[in-house]
Amino acid sequence: MSVSRRSFLVGAGSIITASLISDLTAYVGDTRQPLITKPAEHSKTIFYEQVEDHWRLHLGEPRFEIPEPQLLIDNLRWHGDILDTQQQIDDYCEETGWTEEQLFAPMNGWDWETQWEHNLNPEAQAFRFLSEHNIFPKGSKGRREGEVIFEDFSNPSSCYRWVEVHDPLSLSLLQARLNELSLGVEVRPFLAQDRSFQ
């Protein structure tokens, strides 16, 4: 398992300033809760779910059971293969040796489970989204605050990836940084009563 700890850069033209850190620290100290400043508009939601003594992040509503396998062609499209026309499908089959029948069949259990764990479940989607944007600038010198933990559990029996946050200040800073980058993402709690609707 690989673990990567990332933190937020303070200053250097960022919304995350020493003053903001001070204000958030005071708020968190008084309330023991994150201070989430919602974006004016959002198209995505990162839910934070309480897991023991920390929160785990999900892009979109958490799903706690693996769904039925998707069709192989849908998974290939998700990975970037362009299979929209019959000619593209015919060419792909000729190149790979797969049949059209195989492309339009559900993925086998092992392959689907691996895809779900590593790429498609809401925890893996949060891992991917937060890794692909410049939320935690690399190589910049200066003071850093907060901690967001990326865990990649790649081994023969599991391919899960997820992101954890262990303190309310870091959740507050995550929302501030997402707002600064205008990514249209709201960070909000996943409550116990939400689970009953799954």
C-alpha positions as a Markdown table, in Angstrom:
| # | Residue | x | y | z |
|---|---|---|---|---|
| 1 | Met | 0.0 | 0.0 | 0.0 |
| 2 | Ser | 1.3 | 3.5 | -0.8 |
| 3 | Val | 0.4 | 6.5 | 1.3 |
| 4 | Ser | 0.8 | 10.1 | 0.1 |
| 5 | Arg | 0.3 | 13.0 | 2.5 |
| 6 | Arg | -0.5 | 16.3 | 0.9 |
| 7 | Ser | -1.0 | 19.7 | 2.4 |
| 8 | Phe | -2.1 | 23.2 | 1.4 |
| 9 | Leu | 0.4 | 26.0 | 0.5 |
| 10 | Val | -0.1 | 29.1 | 2.6 |
| 11 | Gly | 0.3 | 32.5 | 0.8 |
| 12 | Ala | 2.1 | 32.9 | -2.6 |
| 13 | Gly | -1.0 | 34.4 | -4.1 |
| 14 | Ser | -3.3 | 31.8 | -2.8 |
| 15 | Ile | -6.6 | 32.4 | -1.0 |
| 16 | Ile | -5.1 | 30.3 | 1.8 |
| 17 | Thr | -3.4 | 32.9 | 3.9 |
| 18 | Ala | -2.0 | 33.1 | 7.4 |
| 19 | Ser | -5.1 | 35.1 | 8.3 |
| 20 | Leu | -7.5 | 32.5 | 6.9 |
| 21 | Ile | -5.6 | 29.8 | 8.8 |
| 22 | Ser | -5.9 | 31.8 | 12.0 |
| 23 | Asp | -9.7 | 32.3 | 11.5 |
| 24 | Leu | -10.3 | 28.7 | 10.6 |
| 25 | Thr | -8.2 | 27.5 | 13.6 |
| 26 | Ala | -10.2 | 29.6 | 16.0 |
| 27 | Tyr | -13.5 | 28.4 | 14.5 |
| 28 | Val | -12.5 | 24.8 | 14.6 |
| 29 | Gly | -11.2 | 25.2 | 18.1 |
| 30 | Asp | -14.5 | 26.6 | 19.3 |
| 31 | Thr | -16.9 | 24.3 | 17.4 |
| 32 | Arg | -14.8 | 21.1 | 16.6 |
| 33 | Gln | -16.4 | 21.3 | 13.2 |
| 34 | Pro | -15.1 | 22.3 | 9.8 |
| 35 | Leu | -16.0 | 25.7 | 8.4 |
| 36 | Ile | -17.3 | 25.0 | 4.9 |
| 37 | Thr | -17.8 | 28.0 | 2.6 |
| 38 | Lys | -19.9 | 26.7 | -0.2 |
| 39 | Pro | -19.2 | 27.7 | -3.7 |
| 40 | Ala | -21.7 | 30.0 | -5.4 |
| 41 | Glu | -22.5 | 27.3 | -7.9 |
| 42 | His | -21.5 | 23.6 | -7.9 |
| 43 | Ser | -21.9 | 20.7 | -10.3 |
| 44 | Lys | -20.1 | 18.1 | -8.1 |
| 45 | Thr | -20.2 | 17.1 | -4.5 |
| 46 | Ile | -17.5 | 15.6 | -2.4 |
| 47 | Phe | -19.1 | 13.9 | 0.6 |
| 48 | Tyr | -17.1 | 13.3 | 3.7 |
| 49 | Glu | -18.1 | 10.1 | 5.6 |
| 50 | Gln | -17.2 | 9.5 | 9.2 |
| 51 | Val | -15.0 | 6.3 | 9.5 |
| 52 | Glu | -13.8 | 5.7 | 13.0 |
| 53 | Asp | -11.7 | 8.7 | 13.9 |
| 54 | His | -11.4 | 10.3 | 10.5 |
| 55 | Trp | -13.4 | 11.1 | 7.3 |
| 56 | Arg | -13.2 | 9.3 | 4.0 |
| 57 | Leu | -14.0 | 11.3 | 0.8 |
| 58 | His | -16.4 | 10.3 | -1.9 |
| 59 | Leu | -17.0 | 12.1 | -5.2 |
| 60 | Gly | -20.8 | 11.8 | -5.5 |
| 61 | Glu | -23.0 | 9.9 | -3.2 |
| 62 | Pro | -21.2 | 7.0 | -1.4 |
| 63 | Arg | -22.1 | 3.5 | -2.6 |
| 64 | Phe | -21.4 | 0.7 | -0.2 |
| 65 | Glu | -22.2 | -2.3 | -2.5 |
| 66 | Ile | -20.6 | -3.0 | -5.9 |
| 67 | Pro | -23.2 | -2.6 | -8.7 |
| 68 | Glu | -23.9 | -5.1 | -11.5 |
| 69 | Pro | -21.0 | -5.2 | -14.0 |
| 70 | Gln | -21.1 | -2.7 | -16.8 |
| 71 | Leu | -20.7 | -3.8 | -20.4 |
| 72 | Leu | -17.1 | -4.2 | -21.6 |
| 73 | Ile | -17.7 | -1.6 | -24.3 |
| 74 | Asp | -18.8 | 1.0 | -21.7 |
| 75 | Asn | -15.7 | 0.3 | -19.7 |
| 76 | Leu | -13.5 | 0.7 | -22.8 |
| 77 | Arg | -15.3 | 4.0 | -23.5 |
| 78 | Trp | -14.7 | 5.2 | -20.0 |
| 79 | His | -11.0 | 4.5 | -20.5 |
| 80 | Gly | -11.0 | 6.7 | -23.7 |
| 81 | Asp | -11.6 | 4.2 | -26.5 |
| 82 | Ile | -13.8 | 5.7 | -29.2 |
| 83 | Leu | -16.4 | 3.1 | -30.0 |
| 84 | Asp | -19.4 | 5.2 | -31.2 |
| 85 | Thr | -20.0 | 3.9 | -34.7 |
| 86 | Gln | -20.3 | 0.4 | -36.2 |
| 87 | Gln | -17.1 | 1.0 | -38.2 |
| 88 | Gln | -15.1 | 1.9 | -35.0 |
| 89 | Ile | -16.4 | -1.2 | -33.3 |
| 90 | Asp | -15.6 | -3.4 | -36.3 |
| 91 | Asp | -12.0 | -1.9 | -36.5 |
| 92 | Tyr | -11.5 | -2.4 | -32.7 |
| 93 | Cys | -12.6 | -6.0 | -32.9 |
| 94 | Glu | -10.2 | -6.6 | -35.9 |
| 95 | Glu | -7.3 | -5.0 | -34.0 |
| 96 | Thr | -7.9 | -6.7 | -30.6 |
| 97 | Gly | -9.4 | -10.1 | -31.6 |
| 98 | Trp | -12.5 | -9.5 | -29.5 |
| 99 | Thr | -15.9 | -10.1 | -31.0 |
| 100 | Glu | -18.8 | -7.7 | -31.0 |
| 101 | Glu | -20.7 | -10.1 | -28.7 |
| 102 | Gln | -17.9 | -9.9 | -26.2 |
| 103 | Leu | -17.9 | -6.1 | -26.3 |
| 104 | Phe | -21.6 | -6.0 | -25.5 |
| 105 | Ala | -21.4 | -8.6 | -22.7 |
| 106 | Pro | -21.1 | -7.6 | -19.0 |
| 107 | Met | -17.5 | -7.6 | -17.7 |
| 108 | Asn | -16.4 | -10.8 | -15.9 |
| 109 | Gly | -16.6 | -10.6 | -12.1 |
| 110 | Trp | -12.8 | -10.2 | -11.4 |
| 111 | Asp | -12.2 | -7.5 | -14.0 |
| 112 | Trp | -15.3 | -5.6 | -13.0 |
| 113 | Glu | -14.4 | -5.7 | -9.3 |
| 114 | Thr | -10.9 | -4.5 | -10.1 |
| 115 | Gln | -12.3 | -1.6 | -12.2 |
| 116 | Trp | -14.8 | -0.7 | -9.6 |
| 117 | Glu | -12.3 | -0.7 | -6.7 |
| 118 | His | -9.6 | 1.3 | -8.6 |
| 119 | Asn | -11.5 | 3.7 | -10.8 |
| 120 | Leu | -15.2 | 3.8 | -10.6 |
| 121 | Asn | -16.5 | 3.8 | -7.0 |
| 122 | Pro | -17.0 | 7.2 | -5.4 |
| 123 | Glu | -13.9 | 6.9 | -3.2 |
| 124 | Ala | -11.7 | 6.1 | -6.2 |
| 125 | Gln | -13.3 | 9.0 | -8.1 |
| 126 | Ala | -12.4 | 11.4 | -5.3 |
| 127 | Phe | -8.9 | 10.1 | -5.3 |
| 128 | Arg | -8.6 | 10.7 | -9.1 |
| 129 | Phe | -10.3 | 14.1 | -9.1 |
| 130 | Leu | -8.2 | 15.5 | -6.2 |
| 131 | Ser | -5.0 | 14.1 | -7.8 |
| 132 | Glu | -5.7 | 15.5 | -11.3 |
| 133 | His | -6.2 | 19.2 | -10.2 |
| 134 | Asn | -3.5 | 21.5 | -8.9 |
| 135 | Ile | -5.0 | 21.5 | -5.4 |
| 136 | Phe | -1.8 | 20.7 | -3.6 |
| 137 | Pro | 1.0 | 22.5 | -5.6 |
| 138 | Lys | 4.2 | 20.5 | -5.8 |
| 139 | Gly | 7.7 | 21.9 | -5.5 |
| 140 | Ser | 6.7 | 25.2 | -4.0 |
| 141 | Lys | 8.6 | 26.4 | -1.0 |
| 142 | Gly | 6.9 | 27.9 | 1.9 |
| 143 | Arg | 4.6 | 27.1 | 4.8 |
| 144 | Arg | 2.1 | 24.3 | 4.4 |
| 145 | Glu | -1.0 | 23.6 | 6.5 |
| 146 | Gly | -3.5 | 20.7 | 6.8 |
| 147 | Glu | -3.1 | 17.2 | 5.7 |
| 148 | Val | -5.0 | 15.1 | 3.1 |
| 149 | Ile | -4.0 | 11.5 | 2.9 |
| 150 | Phe | -4.1 | 9.5 | -0.3 |
| 151 | Glu | -4.0 | 5.7 | 0.1 |
| 152 | Asp | -3.5 | 3.4 | -2.8 |
| 153 | Phe | -4.1 | -0.2 | -1.8 |
| 154 | Ser | -2.8 | -2.0 | -4.9 |
| 155 | Asn | -2.1 | -5.7 | -4.3 |
| 156 | Pro | -3.2 | -9.0 | -5.7 |
| 157 | Ser | -6.4 | -9.1 | -3.5 |
| 158 | Ser | -7.5 | -5.5 | -3.7 |
| 159 | Cys | -7.1 | -2.3 | -5.9 |
| 160 | Tyr | -8.9 | 0.2 | -3.7 |
| 161 | Arg | -7.9 | 3.8 | -3.6 |
| 162 | Trp | -9.3 | 6.4 | -1.3 |
| 163 | Val | -8.7 | 9.8 | 0.4 |
| 164 | Glu | -8.8 | 10.5 | 4.1 |
| 165 | Val | -8.9 | 13.7 | 6.2 |
| 166 | His | -8.3 | 13.5 | 9.9 |
| 167 | Asp | -9.1 | 17.0 | 11.1 |
| 168 | Pro | -11.7 | 19.7 | 10.5 |
| 169 | Leu | -9.2 | 22.3 | 9.6 |
| 170 | Ser | -8.0 | 20.3 | 6.6 |
| 171 | Leu | -11.6 | 19.8 | 5.4 |
| 172 | Ser | -12.1 | 23.6 | 5.7 |
| 173 | Leu | -9.0 | 24.3 | 3.7 |
| 174 | Leu | -10.0 | 21.7 | 1.1 |
| 175 | Gln | -13.2 | 23.6 | 0.4 |
| 176 | Ala | -11.4 | 26.9 | 0.4 |
| 177 | Arg | -8.9 | 25.6 | -2.2 |
| 178 | Leu | -11.6 | 24.1 | -4.4 |
| 179 | Asn | -13.5 | 27.4 | -4.3 |
| 180 | Glu | -10.3 | 29.3 | -5.3 |
| 181 | Leu | -9.8 | 27.0 | -8.3 |
| 182 | Ser | -13.5 | 27.5 | -9.3 |
| 183 | Leu | -13.9 | 23.8 | -9.7 |
| 184 | Gly | -17.6 | 23.9 | -8.8 |
| 185 | Val | -17.3 | 21.3 | -6.0 |
| 186 | Glu | -19.2 | 21.4 | -2.7 |
| 187 | Val | -17.7 | 19.6 | 0.3 |
| 188 | Arg | -20.5 | 18.3 | 2.6 |
| 189 | Pro | -21.0 | 15.7 | 5.3 |
| 190 | Phe | -22.6 | 12.3 | 4.5 |
| 191 | Leu | -24.9 | 11.8 | 7.4 |
| 192 | Ala | -26.0 | 8.6 | 9.0 |
| 193 | Gln | -29.6 | 9.1 | 7.8 |
| 194 | Asp | -28.3 | 9.3 | 4.2 |
| 195 | Arg | -27.1 | 5.8 | 4.5 |
| 196 | Ser | -30.6 | 4.5 | 5.0 |
| 197 | Phe | -31.6 | 5.6 | 1.5 |
| 198 | Gln | -28.8 | 3.5 | -0.2 |
